[in-house]
């Protein structure tokens, strides 16, 4: 058991599966933003019986952590989702909502207090449930055709330096030189194989131009946050190569 202590405020949601799960079934941490203008409205929605949505935790703008659903119960946060060979990620995950207006309402930076709370809570959960670094994800990673959160302003690089999630090990200046450099057919195939190995959409034969664009945008929101355009270029390819290499 982790020695880190997490102080949370209980504000329970009725939206969860009644069947309790075993600790070893928990494999993922999934980050979300609330996507609503007002924090109090987001809390109200996540705890409303008629909304059919919830998460295990919510991190407020001031860094306060609310417990909405006990960890050993399945909360309703991921929806139709997949990663590697896992489907319906709700069953295997802990969902963390972070108060933020989101892309539809003047998407803003996450507060310093929020990031500190995200880090502390995630380190606690990672150790408690032995969660792998590649299974600490955003909602857009597991549902790229539907979701954008937590988005390109979420500090994945900072968190990875503090043992939450992972990041590539490439020089940013060198990478930027490869931005917008068009790939040939073989390079494009390599990129698709790489993102597949990482976890995005396992069935390669089902990838088409439309969902490949959404998957690439999710990949960029996670690993190339300066430009989100859904276009596969040499920069994206080299990031994918480095990520696959460092997952071995």
Secondary structure, DSSP 8 states (H G I E B T S, - for coil): --S-----EE---S-EEEEE--GGG--EEEEEE---S-HHHHHHHHT-TTT----SEEE-TTS-EEE-S-TTEEES-S-S-EETTEESGGGGEEEEEE----TTS------HHHHHHHHHHHHHHHHHHT--GGGEEEHHHHSTTT--TT-TTS-HHHHHHTTSS------HHHHHTTTT-B--HHHHHHHHHHHHHHTS-S-GGG--HHHHHHHHHHHHHHH-TT------BHHHHHHHHHHHHHH-
